Every structure is written in C-alpha cells, then in structure tokens.
Amino acid sequence: MNLIDLRSKLDNKEIGAVELTQDYLKKIKERDAVINSYITVCEEEAIKMAEKAQAAIDAGEAKPLTGIPVSVKDNICTEGIRTTCASRMLEDFVPIYDATAVARLKAENFVMLGKTNMDEFAMGGSSQTSYFGGPKNPYNVSCVTGGSSGGAAASVAAGLCAAALGSDTGGSVRQPSAFCGVTGLKPTYGTVSRWGLIAFASSLDQIGVVANSAADTGYVLNSICGYDENDATTSKKPQGGYTSMTGGDISKLRIGVPKEFFEGTDEEVKNAVMKAAEFYRALGCEIIECSLPSLKYAVAAYYLISSAEAASNLSRFDGIKYGYRSGLGEDYNELIKNSRREGFGKEVKHRIMLGNYALCSGYYDAYYNNARRIRTQIRNEYASIFEKCDVILTPTAPTTAYEIGCQENDPVKMYTADICTVTVNIAGLPAISTTCGYDSKGMPIGMSLTGKAFDEKTIIAVCDRFERDFDRRECVL
Amino acid sequence: MRYQPVMGLEIHCELLTDSKVFCSCQNEFGGSENTRVCPRCSGMPGTLPLLNKGAVKLAAKAGFATNCTVHNYSAFDRKNYFYPDLPKAYQITQFESPICTDGYIDVVGGKRIRINRIHIEEDAGKLVHDDYEGISLADYNRCGVPLIEIVTEPDFRTVEEVQDFVVQIAQRMQYSGVCDARMEQGSLRVDVNISLMPYGSDEFGTRAEIKNLNSVKSIGRAIEYEIQRQSEILDNGGEVVQETRRYNENHDDTKALRSKEEAHDYRYFPEPDIPPVLFTDEEIEEIRKEMPELPHKRFERYTEEYKIPAEDAKLIIAQKAFSDFYDEAVSAVPEYKMISNLMLGEVSHQLNETGMSIDEVRFSPADVAKTAEMAAKGVISKGSAKDMIVIMFEKGGAPEDIAKENGFIMDNDTSGLDDIIDGVLAAQADVVEKYKNGNEKLFGFIMGQVIKAAGKGANPALIKEALTAKLK
C-alpha cells in the first residue's frame, strides 16, 4: 500500500494508528529474526507515538506522516534511543537530541518503529560490516542487502515498515534499494539537514528515503526537506512539492544514457536498464547517448575524499567523552589508542588509515588535492550533460545482490562496485533508484535516474512513470 | 651579545563575542567546570558547527586595526590532532584562506613589523591534573571560545620591539572591541619564535618556539633567557634544535615541550561543515566604518593637538576606558594639560590606592573637567583641585558644592590684602631685610606667612602679585 492510500485509510478510520503499528511490530517479531534489518526495535515508544498520532487524527490535525510507521537508520540520532552506527564504539550511545529529519517527522506525529542495521559507520556496500551482524536480503536470505542502508532497504522490502530513512554518501540508499527491490531516493546535497546524522563524509552525506515507490519517497522527502539553521550546508531552495509532477506528461523529456556506466556491468543488468530506456523511448522521450569521461577516476576520488573526511570525523571517538572505552591504557594516548583499536571494526580502521594517509603532508597534493580536482571535473561534466538532457539513466550497481561472504576479502572489488553511484554524491546531485527487472536467480535489478540539482520532482515523476507499468515482484518470506 | 636575535610572533586573542564561535554557549572567563558546554562544543556525534558572524566581524576589525587587507573570501579548515581537551579531535581554523593578510604595525624606532595573517579559530578546553589522585579531568568551558591568531613576519630584532608590538596589539584590540587583552587571564597569549644568527648574516638560524607567554615582562625575560641559551649552544659549536619550549615564570627559564620530530602532522583539509565566509566590498566597508579611533591616532592627537608630553599621552592611552574618560572630560572643558595632570596625578593615585577601575568611580568626566576649569580660572587653587578629587573618590558630589563646603573657593577680593601684607612684613622685618639684601629664597617663606595670615581660600596668585609689588 502506498503512503497516500495509507494516509486516507488512517484519516477515514479504516485503520487505527495503534493497530497499524502493532501490525508492523508483529511482523518485525516474526520476520526480523531472520532478516536482521533492525538493530533496535522501539516497541514501547512506537505504541506511544501511535497513540499520540491517533489523537492527532481524531482531532482532525493529521499531517502527511501522522501515524505512518517508519524505520530510521541507526546513524541518525534519536533522542533517548540508542544510536549505534552499527559499531561497538557507540553500542550504548544514547543521544540527547533528535536529528532534524527525525524532529520534523516527530512534528507530524510519525511512528518510529526502530533503528535499522547498516555497515559500521555507513562504510560499506553490503551492510555486513555491522557490529551486530549483517542484515539479509528478503529476496534471498543467503544474499546481502547491499549497503550501507541495508537494514533500511530490507525493512521496506520485507514489509517491516511503510518507509525508511537512510543515508547516502556514495550510493548507500540507492544501491541497497536496488538489491532489495525497492525505491531509494538520494536528494540533492543541502536538501535534508545533516544535523544529527553521525557524519561519515560531511561533503557527501545526505539523508535519503527508502520506500515502496518513487511517489512515496517524494512524499516523505516533502516532510524532512528544507533549510535548517543547525546545518550551514542546507539550502533555502528545497520547498517540498516533490510529487507535484507525478502522473504528468513526461514524453517531452530528454533522457541521457552515459555509455561509461555500462562498461563492466553484468549483461543482465545492462539489458534490463536498456529495456527501461526503450520503455521511455516508446513514451516519446528522447534517449541521448552521452558521456562522463571522468567516471574512471570517480571511485578513486570518492574513496580519497570520503576516507579523508571520515578519518577526521571519526577522530572524536576516543573513549574520553562517550562511547566505548578500553579498560587498558596507562595514559591518555594509550587509552585513546586502545579504545579505538577495540571499538572500531576492520573496515572502519581501513578507511581511517586510508584517509589519514591521503591527508599527510607530502601526499596531500597527490591524493587529496587531485581528488578535489576530479570532483570539479565531474561536476563540470555533469553540467555539460544537463545542457542536453533533463535526466540521466544508469544502472544503480554493476551487479545484483551477491552471496554473503563472497566479497569480504576483496576490498578493491567491493569499492569498484560503487562506480555507478559515487559520482552523484561527488557532484551533489539528486538520484533515485528503482527496480527495472530481475536476474536469472530472481534477484532485483536496479536502475537510477539522476537529475539536476534540486530537481527531485522530475526524477521522481520519471521514475514513477516507469513504476506504474512495471510489475514489481513481492518477496516471499 | 655576539649574535643577532631574529624573532616572530604568534598572538592569540580571545574575541569579545557573547557566545562561542560555533555554538550558542556563553563566551565568558572562569566559572564552574563544564557549565558552558553543549552537544556542539563538546563534539557529540551528529552535531555541526554554526559560525558566529559576530566573531567574523571582530576578526575583520582586528585586520583593520593592524593595516591588514580584509578579504571578500575566507574559509575554514580542520587541524587534526588527538588530545583529551579537544573533543572533536580537530580544531576548526583558517589555514588556506585566512580572513586578513598583509598588515603591519610600526614600533619603537619607527620600525615596521609586517603581519603575515590574521585567522579565526576555536580554542580548546583545559585539562586539570590531579597528581594526588593520579587522574586528569577535562573542562570544556573554553572549547569553542573564539580566537584570532595574529602571525607576524620574523621582523623583530630586539626585545623592545617585541614588547612594544605586544603592547600596541593589546591596546588596538582593546580599542577596537576585539579583545579585552587581559594577558594575566589568558585572553591574549603570545608565542615567540626566536633564532640567532651571526651579526651581518642574512641567513636565519634554527628557531625555537616559546609558548603561551602571559605578560609583557615574561616575554622580555623569556627572550633574554632564550638568547642566552642559544648563544651558549652556538658558542660551544652545537646546533639549536627546532622545538617548542615553555617559559616557566618561577624558574625564569624555558623547557622543551616537544621537538620537530615529535611535531604533529595536522593533516589540514577544508572544513566541509562550514561554507566559505563571503563579504561584499560594501559589507567590508560597513565594518571599516565602525572602527573607532585607534590608540596610536589618539596618541598623535594628544601630543600634536593638545600638546600633551609624549610620556603623559602614552600613559593616558594605555587603557581605553581611561583614555575615553579623558576625552570626555576635555570635550566638556578644553583644559588639556590641567585635566591630564589631574588624571595622571590624583585620579591615578586614587585608582591605585583603591584598586578601582576608572569605570567604577563615583564621579563623571564632567566633574573632573569642572574641577580643572575651576582651578584654571583661579576659583580654587591647584592644591585644592587635588583635594577635591580625593573627596570625589570618597563621597562623590558636584565639584561646586564640594568646593563651597570645604572652603576651597578662593577669596579674590584684594581689598584687605594690603593691610595683611603690611602686617606680615612688619612682623618679619628682619627676614624682609635679609631678602632685600639678596637672599631671594626667603620669598617663599614670606609668601607662606601671608597666605597663613590671609586664611583658607586666599588666592595665591593674587597674593604673589601683590607681595612682589610691595617688596620691590
């Protein structure tokens, strides 16, 4: 059921908010022991929020998200509810503030079901680096969910929430959405406040939405978007209205298909995305072959910038103020060292090492500064594509969800799998991923639509148009 | 001295903003530990810095106060290092694009000291070590207190130049409302970079940095100690090690803190959470227009327009509040010298005695001006003017009333004066005789006798005039 229908059912009293929440909590109990999409389920709080929501509905004060059960990724701070980043380091960290995105949903009396699983500190593409054990793909529990918002995507796919907040630094909302057969939207940088989002790479991070449809992602984005004085990087441009173009005529749009994104992509993925292009062509859209020549440098640039920022952002976890503190250490240098050694997982330490290396004097120019140059170059290349196109169509990932464990020992392969998603973050653009087919094993194939900055409504409409004619399979649990 | 010292300074000034630089916590000195702390300045996960525009404006003013270029574009960077008093484990500072560059100040001997840059940054917290318990505790009250760092070129060659520069910076920052410049409280801290080279050489030696000097006197002593220490090393054929040293006031020496090898690699990179600071030319001009008259300009006004001696002018400008008081007084009554004398004399004396500051006194600049005017016009004597200041310190009150109540108003009626003088001259006939025989020193004695006879309130100027005429 989409969110608009759910809204009217709640408003018509066909369903009670408490009843709806209990229904989701029951499903979580039944299914999540296997899927492991939640790190923390907020049973009591959710019921309380649902009661409050019902009171608002009864008083005729319902807002778009009132009474809608949503999951929140566990790197988004929630007042009074532990926020772990799927790390031992923050296993017991309970924030005293809400992220702005959560606060805005609370202002609408939404229902928070719980906090979802993820890669530790959002670093990864499988969610398997979680300290709490990785989530499983609802389409095949021996496969990964993708990541880092794997719990968010799995919770939506498995019907364990109506929508989910995730975060996307290099594809972390879109890629797991593709792997789990749902829709994931990464808004333009500056659209959703990062206040309360525990930073991975500040210049790339953006809170996004995972839902059952493009329209639903826009529906949620309407409520969380907008300038926030607590985050100086938010823009005053986002004003909502993200579903205003859905159902409209998209046949005059020009869709760019950059060839580089199809190199090294699985045949099945390539074919499904090209089939989607044909779908749009049949509607009357102009399909334009275009090029993003710097794509070959994108993964390197992304890992240098994101790891450099991460190394700095994660330095605050020293065991002094909050979070995990080692029992070992004669002085504070030792204490800090041991706390970080024991509190962080392998992948996180890997990126911290990489980031610090890239920032060291002597290497800074070769690594960090070159990455900045590539960033500018990629932005320029996008700008020139958007002179001729309205949206860009690409695969979301070169593959479908793979078996758990098969890529763990090959970081380079893992990193290069991000090639289809990172450029969007590097350029700060909006993008949405939806399912455009299934591979021979029945796993979902994702395609992405990238738009101009702050033009989410166009990509949502284009994505929505495809979804209307596409027969999405339910996962069988 | 066999070597030429070469010095450069880094001066940290705490900015006089109401709140901290990246959060809304109060910016204040002292107070109980960790009472001015919030999720932002204690580096809680998910929090973001929010730039205090007031701090940026004060940094721009510091630039104007030191002849710098204030830039339309400046940006923040992160300086990364671990220390328990730095909760984010990075300091937000300006590295690549500071707000001000290329300034200067002229110091003693007319020498121009170039200022490389002024940038904005945040202060760290404090660690309190309890050796008895064997523990260290962190106080984050100072975390996020806004600072500017003023960095000079290595243009100093003498202690006097350094000290004059520091005094001038302190005054200029105080006058511009940038910093209260209380060195003893640490709101202005000085690091000195110092190296030696043989006279005549133009190749700088290896430098040592002396950290956190908190008085002009300490700066002088630390430099002298360091010159001595480095000279001895060089004399013995040794090499000065590049390192950071701390001056210990009690031992009057400097001790190594860390060497170059132990120095941090700060891994600077652009701060992604704060957009660059952009100013239009108009906005920069608006700030410049708000600049008050600076102390060196006041000094010129006092010495050139008011003809106040340089030493006196220097003393008046030393504290802005004192100088403001003086300016207000002379704007009421243009008795520049008389008011200067009263303020540097009895007013300063009483301030020292009572430990009060000029803002706390019971009288206004207009009261001092009135007192000076009465003395200048001969309504009261100069000696009475001093007494009046003392009374004003103790009780306050209008100068006219004080003068009347205490009988300070001089009697300018000379009608009975001739008789009084004649009486005194008759009574002191032998002294008068000696005076007339050439012992001119006795004039003072005779004068004193007349004043005594004339009583309190007699006008000494008029008595002198009349007595001189009689004794001719």
Boltz contact constraints between the chains, C-beta under 6 A:
constraints:
  - contact:
      token1: [A, 77]
      token2: [B, 46]
      max_distance: 6.0
  - contact:
      token1: [A, 97]
      token2: [B, 39]
      max_distance: 6.0
  - contact:
      token1: [A, 195]
      token2: [B, 48]
      max_distance: 6.0
  - contact:
      token1: [A, 196]
      token2: [B, 46]
      max_distance: 6.0
  - contact:
      token1: [A, 197]
      token2: [B, 46]
      max_distance: 6.0
  - contact:
      token1: [A, 198]
      token2: [B, 45]
      max_distance: 6.0
  - contact:
      token1: [A, 198]
      token2: [B, 46]
      max_distance: 6.0
  - contact:
      token1: [A, 202]
      token2: [B, 272]
      max_distance: 6.0
  - contact:
      token1: [A, 202]
      token2: [B, 273]
      max_distance: 6.0
  - contact:
      token1: [A, 203]
      token2: [B, 272]
      max_distance: 6.0
  - contact:
      token1: [A, 231]
      token2: [B, 48]
      max_distance: 6.0
  - contact:
      token1: [A, 232]
      token2: [B, 274]
      max_distance: 6.0
  - contact:
      token1: [A, 232]
      token2: [B, 275]
      max_distance: 6.0
  - contact:
      token1: [A, 308]
      token2: [B, 269]
      max_distance: 6.0
  - contact:
      token1: [A, 312]
      token2: [B, 78]
      max_distance: 6.0
  - contact:
      token1: [A, 312]
      token2: [B, 80]
      max_distance: 6.0
  - contact:
      token1: [A, 312]
      token2: [B, 90]
      max_distance: 6.0
  - contact:
      token1: [A, 315]
      token2: [B, 89]
      max_distance: 6.0
  - contact:
      token1: [A, 316]
      token2: [B, 43]
      max_distance: 6.0
  - contact:
      token1: [A, 316]
      token2: [B, 88]
      max_distance: 6.0
  - contact:
      token1: [A, 316]
      token2: [B, 89]
      max_distance: 6.0
  - contact:
      token1: [A, 320]
      token2: [B, 84]
      max_distance: 6.0
  - contact:
      token1: [A, 321]
      token2: [B, 87]
      max_distance: 6.0
  - contact:
      token1: [A, 332]
      token2: [B, 84]
      max_distance: 6.0
  - contact:
      token1: [A, 336]
      token2: [B, 82]
      max_distance: 6.0
  - contact:
      token1: [A, 359]
      token2: [B, 267]
      max_distance: 6.0
  - contact:
      token1: [A, 359]
      token2: [B, 269]
      max_distance: 6.0
  - contact:
      token1: [A, 360]
      token2: [B, 265]
      max_distance: 6.0
  - contact:
      token1: [A, 361]
      token2: [B, 265]
      max_distance: 6.0
